[in-house]
Every structure is written in C-alpha cells, then in structure tokens.
C-alpha cells in the first residue's frame, strides 16, 4: 500500500518535470580577490539552476552554461557575491570584493533555508566561525558573548560549568529560558541545569551538553532572536533559536588538510577580599585579656568560624593548629598571618585544543572529516575536563538532481573531577576561603593524617585543651586539598548526532528534501568521596546514568520561481519529533553509614540498608505541519508568511493541537528611490508572530512518589503540587520593527530593532497557602510582556590595501514585566533566601530582589520619625535584625537583570598582522553574594571592618549630638542599611566592653531610639541610644545584620575584555606544501572593572539550590554562594596550518 | 479526473487514519511511568509516611527546638538566639503539618474506598494530633476548610480560619470517631500490614487507646477555658473504661524507635553521621532544669546529662588566682572579687547579670542560665576555649547516649503512660472523677517515668523525699510532669501556659521580658492567604511583651489563654 502511494506520488511529481534541452556553452576564467590574490574555492553557479563548480587552487574555473545569456553567480565567504552575465563570452575574469557587512550576505534562517539577509523582515544575529575560534573557549557559547545584540551569555561557575544564553530576556518564569540549538538541522539537547548531588552538600555542575560542539567545526552561527524569525521552529523556539552550520567539504578543491593547535595558560591574579588581621575567635583577645585556661596561652579555635580573634603579627604567643611540636607536646608559637594562602592554593590552568580536518571535493562527492581534542587542567587542584570529537560531513550527488548529504558526529567528553560548586559541603573554594590566615595553607598540602592514609583527612581542628593539659580534638574543618583531591565527581558523556538527507531537485523550481535527524547521548556521573569528609564521614559512592535521545523526521517541499518582477519562494513540510530520556541512580544514603570497606568504590561495597536508588524515564512526541510563502517584488519589497500547527503529547487531547502564524515585511528603500551610491542599503522591516508552546511531559496528573524507606517499610507520599489536567498551550505574540542602513560601500552600517512580546497562558507553578494542603498549583494564566531595543553600529573607518580597521558596537536592553497572574495571586516567588528573595509582583519587572525591612519609628509627628527602634539590650527591636518580609509586600532592593548591555568588537589588520579585541559592558542590576553574607557575618572581610563607623575623641554626650547633627547619615540612612558605631579594636573605634569576665575594646552600638507606641499610635520615647551613658553595648562580633540581604547585595555592573588577539599570517610556504599558516597570541575573559569591587565576577551570580519553581536543584539567578573562582589572566597561542 | 478523485479520497481516508492513530499514540506517550496513580495506591504504603513524619518533627522540635530552651531543658552554645533568648520574633511555618495532613487525608479516603477500617482509624488519630499541634502552637487555623485545594474553588485555595475552640472540639469528635472505628478485634479488620504500622505493629486496640489518651490530653488543655466541658469529657472516659480504653502501662506508650541507617532515620543531632559533632556539642544543659533535678536528687539527671568535665571550685588552697589541679579548676575568692565574678545563685543571678557581674557555677552538673548573656553562650562559666557551638568543660553536655543514631532510650515520644497518669492526677486535683486519687496517679506517673528511663529501682527512695512526696498541689504535679516530659517539650510548654508551672525565670538578655506564648503565623500563609489571615489575627489579644510586633506576635494571647 505504502509503496503504491509513493510510486503514485513520484509519478505525479515526475510528470511535472519539464525537460528542456539547451545548447551547452563553455565558459572559463580566473577569480581574484580585491587584494590581488587568486581565490580557490569560489562557488560559481548558473543562476536559476543547480549547476555549479568551484575554482581550483589557482583560482581557475570552467563551467558549461545553457545559453549565451546565462548569468553566473560567484560567491565566497567574506566576499560580496557577484552576478555576471556571460554575454556570449568564453572567458570571464572576476575580482571579488571583500564584504565588510555584506549587503548581499546570505544567512541561514528557519528550517535551514538560506536567504539573502536583505530580504528578511526580522533581526537575525550572525557570527562567523572564524570569530568563534580566534580565541579558544571550552564552551562555544562563551565565544558568542558580547557579539550579538539581544543575547546575554553568563556562566554559572568556573570553566567547564554550564553556560547560560538568554535571548531578549527571560520570558518564561518557570523554564531556564535557553534557546533551541539546531546544528545542521539537528535539534540539540541542551539545558542549563546540569547539577547532580551525590553525597551530602556535594553539588557538582557537569556543564551543558552544548559544549559537545567543537567550535573549530563551525562555519557560521545564525541567531534567530524573535518569534518572527523562529516561528517555524514552533514550540521550542519561544526563547529564540541558535542555528549552527558546520563546515563541509563543499568549498574545497581537491584534498585539503588543515591543522590547528591551541594552548591557553591561565594564571589566577585576583581573589575575594578577606582581611588578614584577626585570627579565629570571637573577640580580639590579648595576652592579658583572654579566657583564662590556666595555661598561659590562648588556644586559637580554628573550627570557630568567626575571624575576630586575637590580632595577628603583634607578637602574641598562642596555641595554634597543628598545636603539637615534633616531640608531640603542645607548644605555643607566635601568631602570624599568611596573606598568600589563596594564591598558593590555586594552580596554573592549561587548556590545549588540537585538531585537524581533511576536506575534499569533486563534482560528485565532497566531504570534510575532522578530529578535535581538548584537554583542560583547571586552576583548582585535581580538576580537569577533556573532549574528543570526530565529525564527518559528506555530500554525494547520486544523479544530477538527487543529492545525498549526511553528517555524523561523535563526541566523547568527560572529566575525572568536576569540583563541587555548592555550599557548606565539598566545595574546595569555600573550605579555602574559610581558613583563617593564621594557618599556612601550604601546611595542609599533606592532607592525610600520618598512618591513617585513606581513612582520616588532616583537617585543621580546635584543640579543646583543658587547664590540666588533657585535650580533645573538636570541630575539625575540611582541608581544601582533601576536598579537591578526595572528592571526585567524574563524568563521561558519549554523544552521537547526525543526519541523513536526500535532496531532490525535481525541477529548477521545485525541490523535495527528506531528512532524518538523530541526537543521543549517554552520560555517566560518578562520585567518590573518601572517608572523613565532615558532611559524610563514612565515605560516599554513587552512580548516575543518564540517556537522552531525540529523533526528528522531516520533509520539505520547496518551490522557487521568479516571474518578471516577482519572486516566489514557497515551502511546505512536516516534522515528527520524538524524545526519550531516562535516569537511574544508585548511591550511599546522605549522611549514612557509608561504604563497608573504605576506599573501595563499588556498589557492592554499600550495605543494603545504606543504599539509595531510583530511576525514571520520560517520552514526548510532537507532530508538526508547516508552510512558508515568501514573495519578493523587484528586489525592493519582501513579504514572508509562515504558519505552523503542532500536536504535542504533553497536552490533553482536546488542547493538543495549536496553530500559529507569522508575517514579516522588508522594504529596501534604496531600491525604490534613488539614494545615490553612498547608500548601499536602506531597509525598514517589521514582523508579527505567534508562537505556541507546550510543556514538559507528565504535567497533567501527578503520581505518588516513593520516599526513602523507613527500614524495610516503603513510604509513599502524595505530591504537594496540584497539576492541571486541562492545560492549554502557551501563546506568545510578538511584533518587531527595525531598520538597517549601510553607507559608503559598506564602510558604515547601522541597524536597530524594537520589539514587544506578550506571553499568555503561561504554564507556571504558583504558591498556595500551606493550609490548602498544597504548596503550589500549576496554572495556565497570566500575561508577561517584554519589550526591548537592540542596536548595532559599526564600520571600517580605515580601509586600504594594507590597513583596515573595523569597529562594531552592539547594544541591548530588555524589560519583562508581569502584567497578570491569576485570581487571588499577585506575585510570584523565584527564590527566597534569608528574609529576602526574588519576588516579582504583578505590574513589576521580573527579577526584583526584595529584603526584610528594619523596624523604624513610624510617626510623622515624632522627632524620632524614621529612626531605628532599638530594644533595651541594644538590638534592633525586631531583634536578630529581622522584621518580616511579607512575600506580598516586598521591600524592593534591586533587580538581577541588567539595565542594558553593550558589546564592542574591533579589528585592525595591517598586511599580515591582525589584531582583534572584544569588550562587554553591563550596566545596572544587582546580585546577592552569599559568599559575602556568610563571610561577613563571621567578620572575614576588611570591607566589614571599614563599614562600621569610627567616631573618635568624642565623649558620650558629644557623640550623641554628633550623631543627631548627622542624622541623615547615621539615623536615617538610605534604604535599610543599618549603622554600627564602634569596631573590633579601639583604633577601629571600638568601645570598652566586658563580657564573660573579660574586658576588651570591641563594644559597638547601633544608633536609634527605644520606645513604644501608645494607644493613639503616637511613639513614646524611652531612651535614645546614641552612645551616651546607658546605651547598651554589644560585642563587635554580634553585630552583623544576618537577616538583611541588602548588606550583601551588590551592583552587577562590569566591563570585561572578552577576547583580545594578535595574529600573523606566515609567508607562503608552498614549497613545503603549506598553503597558508598563521599564528596568534590571545587572552580572554579579563575582568577589567566591576562596580562592586569585591573580587567576584557578577556574571557568575548563580546558585545551584532548590528554588521555589519546580522540584530538584535549579539555578537561582542573581545570587551566588561560594561560586567564586579567582580572576585569571589567560594567555593563549594558536597555530593554524592549511596544506 | 477519475484518478484524481480516487487519489483524493485515498488521501482523505489515509489522513484520518494517520491522524487518529497519531492522536492515540500521543496520549500514550504522556502516561507517567514513574510513580503510582494516587487513585489506586495501596493505603498501607502511606501508613509509615504519616507516622514517621509526625513523630520525627515532633521529637526534633521538642528535643532541640526553641521550645526546649524556653522550657529550660537545654541551651545552646551557638546559633541559638531562638532557643536561648526566645528570639521568637519570626514566623514559624506550618507547611510540614499540613503536608502530613494532606497525606493523612488521602490515606483516609483510600482506606475508606477499600474498606480498610484500621488504616482509616489510624489516619484519623494522626490527623487529630496534627491539627491539635497546629491549634496548640498558632491558635486559630484553617480546619474545616483546609486541605481542599483539589476542589478548585477560591474558598478551597484560600481556606478560612476556624477558631482554636472549634478545632479542639472538632478533633475531640474525630478522636471519638476513631475510638469507634478501632473498637473491633484485630481479626475483624482487613488489609492490616503490621510492619507498616511503625508505632503499634498493627494493633487496633493500641491505636484505640492512643485515640482516647490523646482525648484526655486535649480535654485537659481546655480545663481552664472550658472547665465543664473538660470535666465532662474526662469523666466520660474514666467512667467507661470498656468504651474508652486508655493507656494502662508503659507498654502502651506511643513511641517510635529509630532505624539509624542514615541521618534521616536517626536520632536528631547524633554524632554517628555528623562528623563535626557540632549539632550535638552545641546542645547543653540549662540551669533551670538542673536546679530542680539536683534538688530532687533525680536519678534521671545522670541518664540525660554528663557531669562537667572540669569542675570549678573556689579555694584559697593555692597561691595562683586560677589553676587546675587534678582535674579541678580552683579560683581564689579575691581574684573573683577583683574580676567582678559571683557564684551562680538561682534567686539572684538575674540581678547579678543586670549588675554586669560574671556568673560562675561550681556544681558537678552545670547548666547555662536562660537568656543570661548577650553573646552566644559559648563563653559561659569561664569556658577556657569559647567556640561558637563548641563544647564547654564547665557546662554539662548531654549524655553520650544522645550521640548515637539509635538506642533503647532514644525514642520519639508522642504521649506516654506517665503523661496519662499526670493528666489524671491533675484532673483529680481539680476535683474531677479521674478513676483514682490525685496522689495515686501522681505516684504512678513518677514510677512509670522512672521505669521508662531505666531507673525504676530508685523509685522508693525518690518518692519519699520531702520535695517529691506528694503535697496535694498542682505545682508539684506539673513540675514532675515537666521532668517526665523531657524530649516532649512542646507539651510542657502547653502545660506551663495553662498552669504557670514550673515557675520559669525570665532571663535578662532575652528578646522580651516574658516567655513566648505562641507561634507567629508563617510568612507563606500570611502572604498567600492574606484576607483570612487578617481576619484571624483580630481575635489575638496583645500583651505588654507584644511590644511593636502587632497582634500576630509570639507574646499575644490566643483564645485558650485569654
């Protein structure tokens, strides 16, 4: 039956063929560049046909054309295409002109259709492969940073971590907002959240799978930013599409071999700022004033997290870790600081990428085979990353009209250890940053207790030394070297992706493409933790196996024809997508009895009682049908109309089918009215589109999950989230308008876009009051609107034969606002921390950061109005500093999104020298640093010492007057930044204070007023706390506003030098077979300036934690906690040789 | 033309066939293979869930939670402002309790569908306990309108609050219903999986006793506010032993042993799975509890706490101001004088602290006095090595048994026979017919508690002491009940609120000059159910200690205390 239909179909299609015979004419010639070089590999096609050849190594070509009036189209990467009429000639010599910004540039658009950029009614960002490889990056996404307007790239952690790409701002509240990646038509699985936690507080980010793509294989990247561009990709394109075209053998002439070798060395140079003044302890005790243990010396409690112990480098003698001398006796030693601890811990990172490619092309066959290898050694000891990939792209002309193209890629990537980026646990950076500088980090390099290798780490501990000389070792803290070396989170991912495609040029106008795409990977994550890690003392072993597969089968029938002034491109096609994924995991229980035999990492070495295991799988399918009509009139007006219908398995049958159209218009004013030869392009464009979106599998009915067993008894629990069985698809409607201008023969170009998008029926989880029995409910409601602008301006101020200077600026600004949610719900919580969080109310911009409010006098008639209310012990009346954050009435202190981003790329070439640099500037937005909140609450930073107010030489009443006189600064400060007067020592402004029988100068107070409200709501003053007699003092140590997030909220503005490179084109060495070769020197990701100035890269403000949205670990945006790697200066060398 | 028509027909038919089969296929793809459909779940699979989650959270809060500090059992040497200084001016969330209640409700409904009455009765008891805990702690709360979110109406999503009185009366009715459901012999029930019943190994009789004993507890809770109702309730139970069987021995106690295979099924704050030991070492004896246990020469003191490692003595035997000889630290009186140190005295220590003096305690068992320091408590009693959350050689740590993940004495206790006897002693003391004399119940209670802690042999010497021997006062009953309810601090707190006993000293460095009376409503409930929250807090009555908190304060009085 099937066969018959096919036959009938083919017969029908064949009968449409009109075969015309022409007399064949031979044309030959030579192609040169405007610099006078012979150009090999230039593609020459007879216009309106699929007949084409390429120039040979000397730039020569020869082609048969059907008529003397035929037109030849010459095209070459980086050159302006030319159409030349044969006009009866038999020799046609052509000089190709370098295109700066390429009026006639061809870009790849949805469904892989190549289009002239000028004909598009929407904004498409492009990056050439060359720009991606100038400077080596582990993850190709990092190479895109700052190069395309509207695109924000940020990494979630250190090298090898996941990299987030958000196009035109986050429009979904529940997803990670990552765009769809399509490589040569193959949709690639990529998610931001790749964190797995095996072993207590051991969260490791294994990096996103998109890093499996080798940048060296990329020919070009097109970024379809808005729905207008992406509508044809449907459901998954709501966040934009990144189309990656890989290199093929098409352009080579004969056998070509190219070799690249790239090595980059990274040296850390800047660390977070911590003081090196006080040792561990609660107060700056001195030899005379210290807890009297009858031993004559103070014992430094290294396990105590506070860093306000005795001052270092003052000659004080103390008992300090490792406490014992060579004879095994406890011995007092001088307390000195080791300011280079951070520097000494880190190593030099090395990343080496080497590869070769082989290309060949003939009339019938062309192929490109490449191999790449990447090896990385991180700056944290014992961290690494490696990748091997092979790809083969080939094309084979079966008969003249039938071409078979295939692509096959295999990538094997892995690491022996990805250091944990979580907090409170195995993260070696946290352990490092928490070790007080009275310890020399180099003393910790031998991280096993002698004689207990493999069993007991040698971590700093506090000697609980009794007056009688007896002691106990208490409060051991993790040795960062132990964590780095003996907590191993390895992974291995084998990924295969590729496609097979048959292209049948039925007539010159009509073609049919049928294709099968496949992407799958298997990833194994394995964790081994040696015994004595404080969080999981008995050792940990765990395995996670993941498998993901996506298959797409599609076809496309395309029709192209030009009728006089009207060109018509019409396509229709269909697609079936199928996704399958499964996970299974087996591991030791968290904080359980660990492994039976220490150091043997096998599943059989886990006692049955201590096993934790689980498995799960999912499937999803979408059928789609789509069509596209594109009309062009006189090269001046282009109209595109698309339509698509999807049938998704994740929606209920009655809402499964959803249809969405789009339309866009492009008008080339320069082709409509004469604008002179100064204007090569003046285009205005506009587009309108709808995109439907489904949801994840199994979001209609919840199932019961098994919890950890109680002994042998199974425990089942109902889900706390209510699902919605009659979910509807989300619909995003958007429009954009823009203009493109090219002047002075491509020497100057400008383009700009304004867009608006409205996202309706968002499928999101909303918080219910716990008394309803449920914590959240899936809803299908709301309206989220985004608007934004994108600009780019660039040009070549200098351009002559030897010297060329290009510069390009890109600007993006986006605002996303919640317009509506659902009845009874007027805000959404993205995450919470301390008393604050990211809470967005209806009417506000997404990304608001909110915080607790200080209790202040609220009585406009009172002279104390606005002053902090203090209790009789000297605390903020709400104590612990906290008044409530009411989720519903948030006190907004910031927003984690930028006001705008600005990128700048510049290139300078002089003869054989090339210089390139790329900068990135972020303006606006804030982030919360839990690293600082935790560090400062334990008084680890100089910033905190400096932040307390020092008022010298004033007696009590004078001080009170001084504070009142400066009330704006000390009593009514902006926002809720509280003021603390005093400091840890007298020279820091501290007051004399006695506690637990010991008197020191570490007293502080918070200026404010004590009182209450009377029955009429009038504030009644009881006492002023202004440093006068009677003001209660508190130890400096106790005065951190733990519950205020604002104290640790910083501006996220920065300027980064993303990339800088100098390259040199080596002289021709054809005698030894080398066609060309270049060598370059580069650096990347150099943070030039941050507004916060605290040694943290604001771009890594991500924290992997359970968030408010969805279950499991997610990345919370706008907050970081020990996700702080030192800043580095990488230096790289790249060598490129083509044979 | 004919051919075209035929082709078209074939096309249409094919399309319909393909589309229909695709549609079915898509529906099948979305069937979740990863869990059990709640509509068909075996009720026994949810029985352990609601028992262990209830027992774990109750013992955790009553052993090391803030209420254990307020009730003077323990103090912390770090991270303990809520526990040491009743810094309770922050919300406490009830989502854990309502989560258990959601599961209990589903279990009840499934058991009902399956005709599994034992599980239905068990679910009712657990439900009643959790609602009582909510009423005990917060006051008014959603009860009749709670847990209905799946019904989908606005009033289901945002439940109105019931009065505290209505909740207590409601759960007493529910417990009566459980008493009826559970009144049949074991063999009359179907589908009992004995192993799943972590508390009573599938015994309907024991669950029935628990239901009635809890009823006694909640009647007593209402004894001041609704004396006639409480009296009638208790007397009804005590006069119908067959219809309302209650606990009659320690074997009836509602206790749960721990598995001890990992932190999540082990005794809280153990050191078996916490290598840093910090959670264990920070928890130390409180002076208020110590004072009474030492006065009473209570044999349980030694079971629960360790003596100090290094005792402090005041002595002029040595020339040094401060010296350790043979494991004792000696301070010279003039050195103490010069440094403004004074011996701890239970009657004057508050004044001493207010006068800026440093307290020194020279006993064998030492406890940190509640809210006695602005610091974190780690420097107390001249600790030579103050560490946040660290040990203190001059303060009593918990007994080493509490380092273990499980053990014969490490039980989560919901309610005990000892408590039952104390309830009845109090009822009798109030003059109600409690099936025995107040002295009888008082003595039975003490005996039961001593037996529970393995020191039953000391009973006769203990009970004959003047301070222990029954003198007919309510105070004596409640003080003994307070001792017996070690690790059941939440219940002691409820008793103290009702009776004012034991008499607790309010530390001078606490947040307020009074102990907290209730929990503030949780932030999520407050924000997400704001209208109902606002009308509920109107019934709260502020006290002087409410200060600037507004009505919803931990120092405001709810109905039960008004």
HADDOCK unambig.tbl for C-alpha pairs under 7 A between the chains (distance, minus, plus):
assign (segid A and resid 291 and name CA) (segid B and resid 382 and name CA) 6.64 0.50 0.50
assign (segid A and resid 291 and name CA) (segid B and resid 383 and name CA) 6.92 0.50 0.50
assign (segid A and resid 291 and name CA) (segid B and resid 384 and name CA) 5.12 0.50 0.50
assign (segid A and resid 292 and name CA) (segid B and resid 384 and name CA) 5.77 0.50 0.50
assign (segid A and resid 293 and name CA) (segid B and resid 384 and name CA) 4.60 0.50 0.50
assign (segid A and resid 294 and name CA) (segid B and resid 322 and name CA) 6.09 0.50 0.50
assign (segid A and resid 294 and name CA) (segid B and resid 323 and name CA) 5.41 0.50 0.50
assign (segid A and resid 294 and name CA) (segid B and resid 324 and name CA) 6.84 0.50 0.50
assign (segid A and resid 299 and name CA) (segid B and resid 385 and name CA) 6.69 0.50 0.50
assign (segid A and resid 301 and name CA) (segid B and resid 387 and name CA) 6.47 0.50 0.50
assign (segid A and resid 304 and name CA) (segid B and resid 387 and name CA) 5.41 0.50 0.50
assign (segid A and resid 304 and name CA) (segid B and resid 388 and name CA) 5.83 0.50 0.50
assign (segid A and resid 464 and name CA) (segid B and resid 385 and name CA) 6.55 0.50 0.50
assign (segid A and resid 467 and name CA) (segid B and resid 324 and name CA) 5.58 0.50 0.50
assign (segid A and resid 468 and name CA) (segid B and resid 324 and name CA) 5.55 0.50 0.50
assign (segid A and resid 468 and name CA) (segid B and resid 325 and name CA) 6.69 0.50 0.50
assign (segid A and resid 468 and name CA) (segid B and resid 327 and name CA) 6.06 0.50 0.50
assign (segid A and resid 475 and name CA) (segid B and resid 276 and name CA) 5.33 0.50 0.50
assign (segid A and resid 475 and name CA) (segid B and resid 278 and name CA) 6.71 0.50 0.50
assign (segid A and resid 476 and name CA) (segid B and resid 276 and name CA) 6.11 0.50 0.50
assign (segid A and resid 534 and name CA) (segid B and resid 274 and name CA) 6.87 0.50 0.50
assign (segid A and resid 534 and name CA) (segid B and resid 275 and name CA) 5.01 0.50 0.50
assign (segid A and resid 534 and name CA) (segid B and resid 276 and name CA) 5.71 0.50 0.50
assign (segid A and resid 535 and name CA) (segid B and resid 274 and name CA) 6.52 0.50 0.50
assign (segid A and resid 535 and name CA) (segid B and resid 275 and name CA) 6.78 0.50 0.50
assign (segid A and resid 536 and name CA) (segid B and resid 273 and name CA) 6.76 0.50 0.50
assign (segid A and resid 537 and name CA) (segid B and resid 273 and name CA) 6.71 0.50 0.50
assign (segid A and resid 537 and name CA) (segid B and resid 275 and name CA) 5.67 0.50 0.50
assign (segid A and resid 589 and name CA) (segid B and resid 262 and name CA) 6.40 0.50 0.50
assign (segid A and resid 590 and name CA) (segid B and resid 262 and name CA) 6.70 0.50 0.50
assign (segid A and resid 591 and name CA) (segid B and resid 262 and name CA) 5.49 0.50 0.50
assign (segid A and resid 591 and name CA) (segid B and resid 263 and name CA) 5.36 0.50 0.50
assign (segid A and resid 591 and name CA) (segid B and resid 273 and name CA) 5.17 0.50 0.50
assign (segid A and resid 592 and name CA) (segid B and resid 261 and name CA) 5.83 0.50 0.50
assign (segid A and resid 592 and name CA) (segid B and resid 262 and name CA) 3.72 0.50 0.50
assign (segid A and resid 592 and name CA) (segid B and resid 263 and name CA) 6.09 0.50 0.50
assign (segid A and resid 592 and name CA) (segid B and resid 273 and name CA) 6.01 0.50 0.50
assign (segid A and resid 593 and name CA) (segid B and resid 261 and name CA) 6.25 0.50 0.50
assign (segid A and resid 593 and name CA) (segid B and resid 262 and name CA) 6.31 0.50 0.50
assign (segid A and resid 609 and name CA) (segid B and resid 261 and name CA) 6.30 0.50 0.50
assign (segid A and resid 610 and name CA) (segid B and resid 261 and name CA) 6.06 0.50 0.50
assign (segid A and resid 616 and name CA) (segid B and resid 34 and name CA) 5.49 0.50 0.50
assign (segid A and resid 617 and name CA) (segid B and resid 34 and name CA) 6.83 0.50 0.50
assign (segid A and resid 619 and name CA) (segid B and resid 29 and name CA) 5.87 0.50 0.50
assign (segid A and resid 620 and name CA) (segid B and resid 29 and name CA) 6.03 0.50 0.50
assign (segid A and resid 620 and name CA) (segid B and resid 30 and name CA) 6.92 0.50 0.50
assign (segid A and resid 621 and name CA) (segid B and resid 26 and name CA) 6.40 0.50 0.50
assign (segid A and resid 648 and name CA) (segid B and resid 26 and name CA) 6.97 0.50 0.50
assign (segid A and resid 649 and name CA) (segid B and resid 26 and name CA) 4.37 0.50 0.50
assign (segid A and resid 649 and name CA) (segid B and resid 27 and name CA) 5.89 0.50 0.50
assign (segid A and resid 649 and name CA) (segid B and resid 29 and name CA) 6.23 0.50 0.50
assign (segid A and resid 649 and name CA) (segid B and resid 30 and name CA) 5.89 0.50 0.50
assign (segid A and resid 650 and name CA) (segid B and resid 30 and name CA) 5.84 0.50 0.50
assign (segid A and resid 653 and name CA) (segid B and resid 27 and name CA) 6.84 0.50 0.50
assign (segid A and resid 697 and name CA) (segid B and resid 30 and name CA) 6.01 0.50 0.50
assign (segid A and resid 698 and name CA) (segid B and resid 30 and name CA) 5.69 0.50 0.50
assign (segid A and resid 698 and name CA) (segid B and resid 31 and name CA) 6.69 0.50 0.50
assign (segid A and resid 698 and name CA) (segid B and resid 32 and name CA) 5.59 0.50 0.50
assign (segid A and resid 703 and name CA) (segid B and resid 35 and name CA) 5.06 0.50 0.50
assign (segid A and resid 703 and name CA) (segid B and resid 36 and name CA) 5.23 0.50 0.50
assign (segid A and resid 703 and name CA) (segid B and resid 37 and name CA) 4.99 0.50 0.50
assign (segid A and resid 703 and name CA) (segid B and resid 38 and name CA) 6.02 0.50 0.50
assign (segid A and resid 704 and name CA) (segid B and resid 35 and name CA) 5.29 0.50 0.50
assign (segid A and resid 704 and name CA) (segid B and resid 36 and name CA) 4.97 0.50 0.50
assign (segid A and resid 704 and name CA) (segid B and resid 37 and name CA) 6.25 0.50 0.50
assign (segid A and resid 704 and name CA) (segid B and resid 38 and name CA) 5.86 0.50 0.50
assign (segid A and resid 705 and name CA) (segid B and resid 35 and name CA) 5.48 0.50 0.50
assign (segid A and resid 705 and name CA) (segid B and resid 36 and name CA) 6.92 0.50 0.50
assign (segid A and resid 710 and name CA) (segid B and resid 265 and name CA) 6.92 0.50 0.50
assign (segid A and resid 711 and name CA) (segid B and resid 259 and name CA) 6.06 0.50 0.50
assign (segid A and resid 713 and name CA) (segid B and resid 48 and name CA) 6.93 0.50 0.50
assign (segid A and resid 713 and name CA) (segid B and resid 195 and name CA) 6.98 0.50 0.50
assign (segid A and resid 713 and name CA) (segid B and resid 196 and name CA) 5.94 0.50 0.50
assign (segid A and resid 714 and name CA) (segid B and resid 45 and name CA) 5.91 0.50 0.50
assign (segid A and resid 715 and name CA) (segid B and resid 45 and name CA) 5.59 0.50 0.50
assign (segid A and resid 715 and name CA) (segid B and resid 46 and name CA) 5.80 0.50 0.50
assign (segid A and resid 715 and name CA) (segid B and resid 48 and name CA) 5.79 0.50 0.50
assign (segid A and resid 715 and name CA) (segid B and resid 49 and name CA) 4.94 0.50 0.50
assign (segid A and resid 716 and name CA) (segid B and resid 45 and name CA) 5.54 0.50 0.50
assign (segid A and resid 716 and name CA) (segid B and resid 46 and name CA) 5.16 0.50 0.50
assign (segid A and resid 716 and name CA) (segid B and resid 49 and name CA) 6.29 0.50 0.50
assign (segid A and resid 717 and name CA) (segid B and resid 46 and name CA) 6.56 0.50 0.50
assign (segid A and resid 717 and name CA) (segid B and resid 49 and name CA) 6.79 0.50 0.50
assign (segid A and resid 717 and name CA) (segid B and resid 103 and name CA) 6.44 0.50 0.50
assign (segid A and resid 718 and name CA) (segid B and resid 103 and name CA) 6.10 0.50 0.50
assign (segid A and resid 722 and name CA) (segid B and resid 150 and name CA) 6.97 0.50 0.50
assign (segid A and resid 768 and name CA) (segid B and resid 157 and name CA) 6.74 0.50 0.50
assign (segid A and resid 768 and name CA) (segid B and resid 528 and name CA) 6.27 0.50 0.50
assign (segid A and resid 769 and name CA) (segid B and resid 158 and name CA) 6.66 0.50 0.50
assign (segid A and resid 769 and name CA) (segid B and resid 524 and name CA) 6.19 0.50 0.50
assign (segid A and resid 769 and name CA) (segid B and resid 525 and name CA) 4.76 0.50 0.50
assign (segid A and resid 769 and name CA) (segid B and resid 528 and name CA) 5.18 0.50 0.50
assign (segid A and resid 769 and name CA) (segid B and resid 529 and name CA) 5.77 0.50 0.50
assign (segid A and resid 770 and name CA) (segid B and resid 95 and name CA) 4.93 0.50 0.50
assign (segid A and resid 770 and name CA) (segid B and resid 98 and name CA) 6.32 0.50 0.50
assign (segid A and resid 770 and name CA) (segid B and resid 525 and name CA) 6.18 0.50 0.50
assign (segid A and resid 771 and name CA) (segid B and resid 98 and name CA) 5.85 0.50 0.50
assign (segid A and resid 771 and name CA) (segid B and resid 142 and name CA) 6.22 0.50 0.50
assign (segid A and resid 771 and name CA) (segid B and resid 146 and name CA) 5.45 0.50 0.50
assign (segid A and resid 771 and name CA) (segid B and resid 147 and name CA) 6.24 0.50 0.50
assign (segid A and resid 771 and name CA) (segid B and resid 159 and name CA) 6.85 0.50 0.50
assign (segid A and resid 772 and name CA) (segid B and resid 146 and name CA) 5.06 0.50 0.50
assign (segid A and resid 772 and name CA) (segid B and resid 147 and name CA) 4.38 0.50 0.50
assign (segid A and resid 772 and name CA) (segid B and resid 148 and name CA) 5.79 0.50 0.50
assign (segid A and resid 772 and name CA) (segid B and resid 149 and name CA) 5.21 0.50 0.50
assign (segid A and resid 772 and name CA) (segid B and resid 156 and name CA) 6.60 0.50 0.50
assign (segid A and resid 772 and name CA) (segid B and resid 157 and name CA) 5.76 0.50 0.50
assign (segid A and resid 772 and name CA) (segid B and resid 158 and name CA) 6.61 0.50 0.50
assign (segid A and resid 772 and name CA) (segid B and resid 159 and name CA) 6.19 0.50 0.50
assign (segid A and resid 773 and name CA) (segid B and resid 98 and name CA) 5.41 0.50 0.50
assign (segid A and resid 773 and name CA) (segid B and resid 99 and name CA) 5.96 0.50 0.50
assign (segid A and resid 773 and name CA) (segid B and resid 102 and name CA) 5.27 0.50 0.50
assign (segid A and resid 773 and name CA) (segid B and resid 146 and name CA) 6.64 0.50 0.50
assign (segid A and resid 773 and name CA) (segid B and resid 147 and name CA) 4.09 0.50 0.50
assign (segid A and resid 773 and name CA) (segid B and resid 148 and name CA) 6.86 0.50 0.50
assign (segid A and resid 773 and name CA) (segid B and resid 149 and name CA) 6.63 0.50 0.50
assign (segid A and resid 774 and name CA) (segid B and resid 149 and name CA) 6.86 0.50 0.50
assign (segid A and resid 873 and name CA) (segid B and resid 509 and name CA) 6.76 0.50 0.50
assign (segid A and resid 878 and name CA) (segid B and resid 89 and name CA) 6.58 0.50 0.50
assign (segid A and resid 879 and name CA) (segid B and resid 511 and name CA) 6.94 0.50 0.50
assign (segid A and resid 884 and name CA) (segid B and resid 90 and name CA) 6.89 0.50 0.50
assign (segid A and resid 886 and name CA) (segid B and resid 523 and name CA) 6.08 0.50 0.50
assign (segid A and resid 886 and name CA) (segid B and resid 527 and name CA) 6.07 0.50 0.50
assign (segid A and resid 887 and name CA) (segid B and resid 523 and name CA) 6.86 0.50 0.50
assign (segid A and resid 887 and name CA) (segid B and resid 524 and name CA) 6.99 0.50 0.50
assign (segid A and resid 887 and name CA) (segid B and resid 527 and name CA) 5.51 0.50 0.50
assign (segid A and resid 888 and name CA) (segid B and resid 527 and name CA) 4.99 0.50 0.50
assign (segid A and resid 996 and name CA) (segid B and resid 358 and name CA) 5.66 0.50 0.50
assign (segid A and resid 996 and name CA) (segid B and resid 379 and name CA) 6.00 0.50 0.50
assign (segid A and resid 996 and name CA) (segid B and resid 380 and name CA) 6.36 0.50 0.50
assign (segid A and resid 996 and name CA) (segid B and resid 382 and name CA) 6.61 0.50 0.50
assign (segid A and resid 997 and name CA) (segid B and resid 339 and name CA) 6.55 0.50 0.50
assign (segid A and resid 997 and name CA) (segid B and resid 341 and name CA) 7.00 0.50 0.50
assign (segid A and resid 997 and name CA) (segid B and resid 358 and name CA) 5.36 0.50 0.50
assign (segid A and resid 1012 and name CA) (segid B and resid 547 and name CA) 6.73 0.50 0.50
assign (segid A and resid 1012 and name CA) (segid B and resid 548 and name CA) 6.58 0.50 0.50
assign (segid A and resid 1038 and name CA) (segid B and resid 375 and name CA) 6.95 0.50 0.50
